[in-house]
Amino acid sequence: MVIRVPRFVSRRVAGIVGVVFLAGACSATSPSTSPSTLSAGLPSAAPGRTLRIVAGENFWGSIVSQLAGQKGDVTSVLTDPGADPHNFESSATNARAFADADYVVLNGAGYDAWGNKLLDANPNPKRKVLTIADLLGKKEGDNPHFWYQPDYVAQAVDRVTADLKNMDAGDAAYFDAQRAALNAAFAPQRARLDAIKSHFSGTPVASTESIFVYLGDYLGLRVVSPTDFMNAIAEGNDPPAPSVARFHDLLTNKEAKVLVYNRQTSTEVTTNLQNLARGNGIGVVGVTETVVPPGTSFQAWFGAELLDLQNALNATVTGGG
């Protein structure tokens, strides 16, 4: 079975929720942390069956894998860093994984509608499904890049932990320990988020599409790129000519200090903008829609992107660019 993913309509959504994403002491590095590392020195899981878990994307898959630890066998469907997630084509292997899963985690809001089709085509009354968009009260047409909003990630982590405990009550203490260990592993990212917000809040930045909007808002940065341009690129359409002209002007006039672009959906238009930004001394930062490289922990991948952003801001703003 082949299922094509429709492009979504991205909108700027400023979500403010009172949930703490990261906790712990400051650190200057972002270590990769595997589920086995998190489990070291923690309560052992009770003997019994392992939960079969499927995540639509590997950013959620990494988090779920670390929370489930020894009690979960996690398969992430979208893992290819060279692919455009919006043009994903499912397979019979994916269908079998969904059919056999005890637990499925999808992003929702139209981002992975193929997953809903696989669920419908492979009914399983015992299977539990978590759709992050539903958890957050979001719908198709809203900005679906929830994993770039730290508060939303925290809500997802709490719900996954609760779901795992509900499905395997005998290992509740183990899952609580995994949750605490994951919070500790997120400490360097919390520190870097706070540092960027403290030093660069209010700084104007541009983004070629809406993937960066949640994080930019969280950090207090001002995303000044034209909304209609970002939406068109996110939908796979040509941006309106006036929005392209406006984008060129803001980079030529250095109205943005950093340009953020999506490495996985670059086009001729966005590549030209990157070149224009570099030519005008504006920092350029690439982000991705999958954890890169595959197998890296969510926190190590996210931490590396934060470091790139922080370095670009330091060079352009503090360095007088």
Secondary structure by P-SEA (a helix, b strand, c coil): cbbbbcccccccccccccccccbbbbbcbbbbbccccccccccccccccccbbbbccaaaaaaaaaaacccccccccccccccccccccccaaaaaaaaaccbbbbbcccccaaaaaaaaacccccbbbbcccccccccccccccccccaaaaaaaaaaaaaaaaaacccaaaaaaaaaaaaaaaaaaaaaaaaaaaaccccbbbbbccccaaaaaaaacccccccaaaaaaaaacccccaaaaaaaaaaaaaccccbbbbccccccaaaaaaaaaaaaacbbbbbbbcccccccccaaaaaaaaaaaaaaaaaacccccc
